[in-house]
Amino acid sequence: MVYRTCPPRAAQWIAFVLLLVLHTPGFANKRHNSARVTPHGALQAASEDRSAESSLLEVYASMAKGQTRAALDKASKIVQEHPNFQLAQLVYGDLLAARIRPVSTLGDVPTDIAKAGAETLGELRDESQKRVSAAKDRPRAGLVPSQFLQISQKTRYAIAVDASRSRLYLFENRAGGLTLVSDYYISVGKAGVSKSTQGDQRTPLGVYYVTSNLDPKSLKDFYGSGALPINYPNILDAKRGKTGGGIWLHGTPPNQFSRPPLATDGCLVMANPDLSHIIQTIEIGNTPVVIAPQLQWVDPGKIKQESLPFEQTLQAWANAKLEGNMDRLLSFYAPDFNAYGKTRDQWALNLKAELSKVQGHGIEIKDKSFLRWTDSADTMVVTFGEVVIGKRTGWTKRQYWNRQGGQWKIFFEGLL
């Protein structure tokens, strides 16, 4: 059978792809895949790791250019390599249909089939739109999410999730700061985001950390290539009375390459190849995960300036501790402070014990990370090392601060 170009009435679909894809300069040369760093530090696309998504976007680009034979060949290769990739199968079916009849939209199937599978078709179209939109509107090089005020060099990787885009961004913390190295399509809760109660089928919003890496052998096939739990509910969540748990970043079952944008019970779900790369890359316990309704991308220099007042407050706290001034030190702790069930007055005994160890010595605050979370309140999640000068080792602390009356106050403090 000979290949035919798409009939004129396919122009609606071509125009849609043209609008979302080809208006991005250099789109055909972009690859949304795992990356490796050369010895010289340059980011280089690894052709052997090219993702199924990047291949699908190339199919769209070929379709938009009217290169239907090339598009069909590429789509055929994707579905052979990933037979469970439903969206790719749908596009492949459209390309086959376009050889003999007009195709006007993604999933242009006979009316009876479309009616029976209306929900699935809608979900696949949503997935397609999310993937294409992310390719079209990538963040400008050098920008970072506004939550990452300062990341210690001991933290090698960081993750940010934009729920509105169904997108997860992986950053590497290099000498020059955070660098975006990969981004991936993800699914979030069936009911969206802003989890507050057990079973509400929402994905939580906030600043979290990956707490463990669950052995795939211990998991059901439903979780795919593995699972990375995060610490929901975190300290702020608990303070606000939020309930539930078991929020994981996990994969998909063998018969499903990816899930619709809104599809989980609250977890973050990725295609298995993408999750495998995340698991092999990040560090357990030391990788922050910011989940936002929509990420705000800002210049690192700007947020560094914004972090200076808080950094001065943290240093003032450290100075009060060094001076052994208990009244001054306690002034940094919020009236509603609570750590492990201890109020501020009860926690003062812990602080006195620490001061006794510091007397006659200096202390050094090092390896600081500040992650800011702003919603109805302004919160800072702070992690740092505290070492008594003259000692070889110290301890790592995590504090939660919020603004109270225009001043930063500690409402939780604990050791890691």
N, C-alpha and C positions, 0 to 999 in steps of 0.2 A: 504494500500500500504506500502510495506517495504521501509526503508531508504537505500540508496546506497551510497557508497563512491564516490567521484568525479572520473570520468574516467581519464585516463592518460593525455589526451590532455587538461585537466583543469590545468595542471601543470604551464602553463604560468601565469595564474592569481594568482595561489597560490604563485609562485615564486616572483611575483610583490609585493604581500602583505608581504611575508616573508622578502623581502629586506627592505621595508619601515617601517615595524612594529616590527617584532621579533628581528631585530638587535639592538633594544633599550633595554638595560638591565632592567628587571623588568617591561616591558611594561604592562603585564597582570594585574599588581597591581596598575597601574596609573589610576587616575580618574580625568577627566577634568570637574569639576563640581563646584557648589557653595560650599563654605566651611564655617565652623564656628570655633570660637576660644574657647577653653576650658578655665575654670577659671585659669589654669596654663599657658595660652598663647600658647599652642601647637595647630598647625593647624590640624584639624581633618575633614576628609571627611564625609559629611552628607549623609548617604546611602539613606535617604528618598528623597533627592534632586538630586540623580544621573541623569546626563543629558542624553538626547537622543544620543548625540555625543559619550559619553563614552561607552554607550551600543553598538553603531554601531561599534566602534573600537574593542570591545570585539568580535563582530561577525567576523570581519576581522581576529583577532588573532585565533579564533577557526577554521576558514577556512584554515589559513596557517598551522595549526597543523593537518589538515586532519579530524578535528572533525565536519563533515558536519551536523550530526544530531543536535549537540549542537548549531551550528551556525544557523541552520534553526529554532530551537526553540526560540533562542534569537531574530532573525530577525522578527519572527512572533509576538513576544511580542511588539517589537518596533512599527511595523506598526499598531497594534491594539491600542496602546496608542497614536500614532502620525500618523494617516492615511494621513495627508498632507505632511509627510516627504518623498519627492520624491526620494531622494537618497536611503533611507532605503527601499522604495518600489522596487527600481531597483535591489538592492542587494538581497532582498527577492525573486524576480522573478528569478534571476540567480540561487539561491539555489534550487528553485523548479525545474527549467529546468535541473539542474545538476543531478537530480534523474533519468532522462530518456535519457539524451544525454550529450555529452561533452560540457563544457563551458570554453572558452579560454580567455575571457576578460570581464571586467565590462560592463554590458549592452549588453550581447551576445544575441541579438534578431534576428529574421529572417531578411534577407537582405532587403526586401521591407519595413519593419517597420523601420529598421536602416536608410535607405535612407530618408524616410519621416521625421524621427525625428532626423536627423543628428545633428542639432544645439543643441537641448535639450540634446541629449546624450553626446555631447562634453562638454556642461556646467556642467552636472552632474559628468562626469569624472574629470573635473577640480576641482570641489568642493571636490570630494573624495580625490584627490591628495593633496589639500591644508590641509584638515583635518588630513590626515595621516602623512604628512610631519611635521605638527606642533607637533604631538604627538611624532614623532621620534626625532626631534631636539629642544627639549625644552631648554630654557636658563638655564645655570647652577645655582644652588641654591646660593642665596646671591648676584648675579649680578643685576644691574639696568640699564635702558637706559641712555645713556651718557648725555641726555638733563637735567636730574634731578640732577643738581649740589648740590642744598640745598633746602629742603622742610621744611617749618615751622611746628612745632608740632600742630599749629592751623589748618593746612590742614590735614584732616584725611585720605583722599583717593586721588589717582592720577591714571590717565588712560594714557596708551601709545598704539598707533596703529602702527603695522607693515603692511603697505599696500602690500608689496611683498608676505607676508605670509597669507594675509586675516585674520589677527589675532588682537584681542583687549586684552590687558593685564590690569588687575585691581590690584592695589597695595593698601595695607593698611599702613599708616604711624605710625609705632609703636615706642616705646621708643628706640629701637635699629636701627631705620631707616626704609626705605621702604621695604616691604615684599610682594612678589607676592602671591596673594591669589586665583585668578581665571583667566582663559583666555578663550576666546570665538572666534568662527568663525564669520567673518563679510563679508559683501559685500561693495565694493567701486564703484566709478563712472564707467560708461560704457567705457569712454575714458581713464580711469586710474586716475592718480593723477596729482598734480601741477596745481590746478585751477587758472585761471587768468581772465576769463571773464564770464559774465552772460550767462548761457545756454551752456557752453562748455562741460557739462556732466563729469567734473573732480572733484575729491575730493581734497580739499585744503591741503597743507602741512604747518606745523608750530606749534606754541604754542598757544593753545586756552583755553578758560574756558567755562564750562557749565553755561549758563545764566538763564535758566528757566526750568520748568517742565510743559509741556502742558497737560491739562486735556484730557484723552482719549475720554471723552464724547464730546469734542469739535472738534474731529478729524474724518476724514473719515476712514473707515475700512482699507484702504490702508496702514495706518501707524501703524496698529496693536495695541499693548498694551500701546503705548504712544510715546512721543517724547521729546528729550532733545536738544534744540537748543544750538549751540556754537557761539562764537563771531567772526565768519568770516564775513566780512574782519576785521582782527585785525589791530592794529596801523601800523605794518610793511607792511601788505598787502595794506593798504590805501596809505601809503607812496610810494609804488611801482606801484600805479595806478590800482590795481586789483579791479574788479567789481563783482557784483552778491551778493547773500545772501541766507538766508533760508537754511543753512546747519545744518541738524539735525542728531542726533543719534536716530533712530526710529526702530519700529518693522515691522512685515510682515502682509499681509492680512490673514484672516482666512483660506483661501484655500491653503496657501503656508507656509511651515515650515521655509524654508530658500531660499535665492536667490543665483544665480551664483556669483562667485567671482567678476566679473565686470558686474554690473547690475543696478546701480542707476544713478540718475541725478546729483550726487555729494555728497549725504548724506552717512552716515555710517549706514548700516542696519544689524540688529541682529535678531535671532529667538526670538519670544515673551517671552518665559520663561527666556532667558538670559537677555533680556532688562529689564524685571520686576525686576530681582535681582539687576541690576545696579541702577535702579530708587530707589529701596528701600534702597540702600546702601549709595550712594554718597551724598554730600552736594551741593546744588545749589549755584552757585556764587563763590564757594571756591575750586572747583575741576578742576585742570589743565588737559587738554587733548592734548597730543603730538601726532601729526600725521606725521609719517616719511615714506619715500619710503622704507627704511630698517633700523630697529633699530640696534644700536651698543650697546652691553651689556658689561658693565665695572664694575670693583670693586669700591664700594662706597668710599673706602679709597683713591683711586687714584684720583677720581674726586673731592674729598674734597680738596686735595692738589692743584688741578688745579684751584679751585675757590678762593684760598687765595689771589692771586694778585688782582682779581676783588673786593673781600671783602675789601681789603685795600684801593682801590680807592673809594668805597662807603663810607668808614669811613672818608677818606680825604674830601669828599664832605660834610659830616655831620660836620666835624671840622670847615670847612670854614663857614658854616652856623652858628655854635655856636659862632665863633669869630666875626661874623658880617662883615666879609671881603667880600664886594660885588664883587670886581674885581676878587678875588680868586674864589668865588662861581660861577660867570658867566663863568669862564674858563672851568668848567665841562660841559657846555651846548654847543651843536654843533651849528655851524653857520646856519645849515638848520633846527634848532629846530622849531617845530610847535606843539602847543597844543591848541585845540579848536579854531583854526584860528589865534592864536597869535604867532608872531615871537619871537625870543629870546629877542630882545630889549623890545618888548611889555610885555613879560613874566617877565622881570626884575621888573616891578611894583608889580606883585604878590609876587615875592621873597622879595622885600623890605617890603611889608606888613607883611610877615611871620617873617622876621628878627626883626621887631619892637615888635612882641609878644614874641620873644625868649630872647631879651636883658635882662641881669641880671639873666638869668636862664640857666640851661643846657638842652640839649635835649637827648633823648634816642631813638636809632634805635633798634627796637625789632621785633621778629617774622618774620625773613627774609626768603624769598624764592627767589632762583636764578634758572631760567630755560634758558638754552642756546640753541640757534638755529643757526646752521652753514650751509650755502649753498654757494652762491657767496659772502656773507658777514658774519661777525660774530656778532650776536645779543644776548643781554641779556635782558630777561623779568624779572623785579625785583618787588617784592611786599613786603612791610614792614609797620610796625606801627611806627609812629613818635609821641612821647609824650614829652611835655615840662615838665621838672622835677618840681615837686610840683603840677602838675595838675593830676586829676584822669583819665581823658580821653584824647585821642588825635585823630589823623586821620590815615586812611590807605591810603598809596600812591602806585601807580604803575608807574614805569618808564621803558622806553625802551632805552637801551644803544646800541651803536655799535662802532666798532673799526674804528677810523679815524686817519690815519697817525701813527698807532701803539699805539694810546691812546684811552681809553674808553671815549665816549662822550654821553651825554643824548640828544636824539632827540624827546622825548615826556615825559611829566610828568602830572599826574592827580590824583585826589582823587577818591576813591571808595566809 
